[in-house]
Amino acid sequence: MEAAMDQVARHCTPELAAYAKCVDSHPTSWNIKCAPLKTELTACAAKHSGMVNRLKTQCKEEIEQYERCLKANTANSSTCTPQLERLWACSEGEQQSSHVCDGNCRH
């Protein structure tokens, strides 16, 4: 997931910054107030990061569980740590399964 986040940060810096600022400014209502910015960030990520698109397919269930938890716990997102950990584990499995060794790898 870290590599996908790096791609998004590199290609979608303004969208990511605006969304983060909005979330920080609205700790209890970010899911409603920041929805348009989330949509813009999601569109940018889909356009510029093939890895994000693969993760959306590979880890669809984990993403949905995490998003449901965040919506239900807007004031206390730390409640969703187990769902985030499952999403992170799924994304790390996706990265490993898509790893192509060009003969220079040392495993």
For each residue, the residues with C-beta under 8 A, 3 or more apart:
1: 4 5 55 87 88 91 92 95
2: 5 6
3: 6 7 51 95
4: 1 7 8 49 51 52 55 91
5: 1 2 8 9
6: 2 3 9 10
7: 3 4 10 11 45 48 49 51 52
8: 4 5 11 12 16 41 44 45 48 49 52
9: 5 6 12 13 16
10: 6 7 13
11: 7 8 44 45 47 48 49
12: 8 9 15 16 41 44 45 48
13: 9 10 16 17
14: 17 18
15: 12 18 19 37 40 41 44
16: 8 9 12 13 19 20 41
17: 13 14 20 21
18: 14 15 21 22 37 40 41
19: 15 16 22 23 34 37 38 40 41
20: 16 17 23 24
21: 17 18 24 25
22: 18 19 25 26 30 33 34 37
23: 19 20 26 27 30 34
24: 20 21 27
25: 21 22 30 33
26: 22 23 29 30 33 34
27: 23 24 30 74 75
28: 74 75
29: 26 32 33 74
30: 22 23 25 26 27 33 34 74
31: 34 35 70 71 74
32: 29 35
33: 22 25 26 29 30
34: 19 22 23 26 30 31 37 38
35: 31 32 38 39
36: 39 40
37: 15 18 19 22 34 40 41
38: 19 34 35 41 42
39: 35 36 42 43
40: 15 18 19 36 37 43 44
41: 8 12 15 16 18 19 37 38 44 45
42: 38 39 45 46
43: 39 40 46 47
44: 8 11 12 15 40 41 47 48
45: 7 8 11 12 41 42 48 49 52
46: 42 43 49 52 53 56
47: 11 43 44
48: 7 8 11 12 44 45
49: 4 7 8 11 45 46 52 53
50: 53 54
51: 3 4 7 54 55 95
52: 4 7 8 45 46 49 55 56
53: 46 49 50 56 57
54: 50 51 57 58 94 98
55: 1 4 51 52 58 59 63 90 91 94
56: 46 52 53 59 60 63
57: 53 54 60
58: 54 55 90 91 93 94
59: 55 56 62 63 87 90 91 94
60: 56 57 63 64
61: 64 65
62: 59 65 66 83 86 87 90
63: 55 56 59 60 66 67 87
64: 60 61 67 68
65: 61 62 68 69 83 86 87
66: 62 63 69 70 80 83 84 86 87
67: 63 64 70 71
68: 64 65 71 72
69: 65 66 72 73 79 80 83
70: 31 66 67 73 74 77 80
71: 31 67 68 74
72: 68 69
73: 69 70 76 77 79 80
74: 27 28 29 30 31 70 71 77
75: 27 28
76: 73 79
77: 70 73 74 80
78: 81
79: 69 73 76
80: 66 69 70 73 77 83 84
81: 78 84 85
82: 85 86
83: 62 65 66 69 80 86 87
84: 66 80 81 87 88
85: 81 82 88 89
86: 62 65 66 82 83 89 90
87: 1 59 62 63 65 66 83 84 90 91
88: 1 84 85 91 92
89: 85 86 92 93
90: 55 58 59 62 86 87 93 94
91: 1 4 55 58 59 87 88 94 95
92: 1 88 89 95 96
93: 58 89 90 96 97
94: 54 55 58 59 90 91 97 98
95: 1 3 51 91 92 98 99
96: 92 93 99
97: 93 94
98: 54 94 95
99: 95 96
100:
101: 104 105 107
102: 105
103:
104: 101
105: 101 102
106:
107: 101
